Amino acid sequence: MLRRAPGPSARHGGRGDVGEKTKTARRTPLHEAHVELDARLVEFAGFLMPMTYDGIVAEHRRVRESVGLFDVSHMGEIHIRGDGALDFVERITTNRASALDVGGVQYSAMCYQDGGFIDDLLVYRLSDSYMLVVNAANHAKDLEWIRSHAAGDVEIDDASDRTALIAVQGPNAGPVADRVAEDDLGEVGYYRSTETNVLGSGAVVSRTGYTGEDGFEIYCGTDRAPEVWSALMEAGHEYGVGPAGLGARDTLRLEMGYALYGNDIDETRTPVEANLMWITRLKKGDFIGRDAIAARRERGPVARLVGFEAEGRRIPRHGHGIIVGGETVGEVTSGTFSPSLERAIGMGYVPDGTNGGIEIDVRGTAVPATIVPLPFYRDGTVRSKR
Amino acid sequence: MAKLLFTKSHEWVRVEDDVATIGVSDYAQSELGDIVFVELPDTGKSVSSGDVLTSIESVKSVSELYTPVSGEIIEVNTALDDDPGKINEDPTGDGWVLRIKLSDPSELDGLMGPEDYEAHTKG
């Protein structure tokens, strides 16, 4: 029954031991911790990453109900410094970086000239740099793009190899993260960051995440990551803290309707179709991709990314056809079983203006589904407490 | 109770008289993770060795259950409709999937015993 290889987000690794395919994959600084925790390791974006530890659903619920820890050290961190840094970041990203004061963080994107996504990313304004946090799978491509478009007085410093990233997510993330940081993290606003000490070493801590829950992301030196992880596990003991893998990260982000690069957005899609015009500031001045995106918006998108709930428990997945009136009109980009809502959910592109009932071709079975507003899950602490 | 036989593709089979009960091995349920849906076939259907019996959906992926034996499906575990997680909890007990009345018992000769299967999962 395990003859068929699972999808790209679920390649098999061994329990702790490393299969043939994964021998060349890089390890994060927390690899030993994952092995000790008996993680199911998979190769993802060139890294050996934990897919799950004690079950995707259990890890998902832990994050929704209390607090979970994610190793996301595979993400890339690229610092832009120099007098020309702001102008350069403004030119290569879609959002308005000039709106950031020191400590500010924003969700943004990099696009090609034709408006297609190179990547989605976070832009941090730190005291001496703009830090771009990019997807692991796109890191090399992004870095090359950034380097080849560098203009003016800018220094590009790829800190990915020396930076670990641990996400502490869930309604009880605050008291747990607070125990390891020198600053009072309660003072850090949503989508804000602080440069502080974590266990005595310099770190950046931001109130950001990918789960819809309150939480913090801790950027620290790779050499310090194991002790930060251990200290967080200890600090969270009373809250039932536990690790959470890529599997839960995916179900949590999809319940929030957050786009995943490579699934929901890629070089063939622009912010117009992906509903990401809110991070695309056409009025800020020129930036790479601006004219194409403006033109696309002017004539109206052909397709639009929507969310849907499907009937029954068959799960629509990436690549399944979306059917309207008996005709395949689009494709599912992400789909899963939602542990919070206990039903099948997904996102996909349909012709702009499509509403209401659709069907999904789940391996030959037409499963009725309904287009619904995003996010699917509305009770996360990020929404309900702010 | 008759002993379990296993396939290379991680099904288990327990034969009593000429009826084979088939399910998902403990190793396979652990690899699949949280199982959320089992598409149960109709009883009365004839199947041949190697056919797909069902699809089993877990949160992270979908896999197919193959039959290692030929015969007629005489019973399906309808309890899995409401609680497919039984496969995770008790894969070789309450999490059984279906029963087939054997048409060619000699097909069982090609299956592995528990020791060989354990070696297979570690190989």
Chai-1 contact restraints between the chains, C-beta under 6 A:
chainA,res_idxA,chainB,res_idxB,connection_type,confidence,min_distance_angstrom,max_distance_angstrom,comment,restraint_id
A,M1,B,S9,contact,1.0,0.0,6.0,A-B,restraint_1
A,M1,B,H10,contact,1.0,0.0,6.0,A-B,restraint_2
A,M1,B,E11,contact,1.0,0.0,6.0,A-B,restraint_3
A,M1,B,A28,contact,1.0,0.0,6.0,A-B,restraint_4
A,M1,B,S63,contact,1.0,0.0,6.0,A-B,restraint_5
A,M1,B,L65,contact,1.0,0.0,6.0,A-B,restraint_6
A,L2,B,H10,contact,1.0,0.0,6.0,A-B,restraint_7
A,L2,B,A28,contact,1.0,0.0,6.0,A-B,restraint_8
A,L2,B,S63,contact,1.0,0.0,6.0,A-B,restraint_9
A,R3,B,S9,contact,1.0,0.0,6.0,A-B,restraint_10
A,P6,B,S61,contact,1.0,0.0,6.0,A-B,restraint_11
A,G7,B,S61,contact,1.0,0.0,6.0,A-B,restraint_12
A,A10,B,K60,contact,1.0,0.0,6.0,A-B,restraint_13
A,A10,B,S61,contact,1.0,0.0,6.0,A-B,restraint_14
A,T52,B,G33,contact,1.0,0.0,6.0,A-B,restraint_15
A,G55,B,D34,contact,1.0,0.0,6.0,A-B,restraint_16
A,I56,B,G33,contact,1.0,0.0,6.0,A-B,restraint_17
A,I56,B,D34,contact,1.0,0.0,6.0,A-B,restraint_18
A,I56,B,V59,contact,1.0,0.0,6.0,A-B,restraint_19
A,V57,B,D34,contact,1.0,0.0,6.0,A-B,restraint_20
A,G247,B,K60,contact,1.0,0.0,6.0,A-B,restraint_21
A,R313,B,V36,contact,1.0,0.0,6.0,A-B,restraint_22
A,R313,B,F37,contact,1.0,0.0,6.0,A-B,restraint_23
A,I315,B,E57,contact,1.0,0.0,6.0,A-B,restraint_24
A,F337,B,V36,contact,1.0,0.0,6.0,A-B,restraint_25
A,F337,B,V59,contact,1.0,0.0,6.0,A-B,restraint_26
